[in-house]
Amino acid sequence: MHVIAPHNRIKGGTQISGVHHLPSLPFIVKKDTYVSFYSPARVRKLAAMGFDVVHTHSELAVGVLGRLVARTGGAALLHTYHTAW
């Protein structure tokens, strides 16, 4: 299992195997929330990891990344909708 998440810039955070942080910036209207950005090369790199299932929780950038990775890599996509993000 791998987790792809925004980098939240918390000092003293530990590195956890299988957790990949994307470059991110604070969300303009909610400073404690970070929005990620990525390139087409990142999509291809993640798709090449050969996932069977991609599970997303966000409609924002990381959720779109998950959809692109699933489509590009031929994986099933499962999305969990949360009413408050």
Secondary structure, 3 states (H helix, E strand, C coil): CCEEEECCCCCCCCCCCCEEEECEEEECCEEEEEEECCCHHHHHHHHCCCCCEEEECCCCHHHHHHHHHHHHHCCEEEECCCCCC
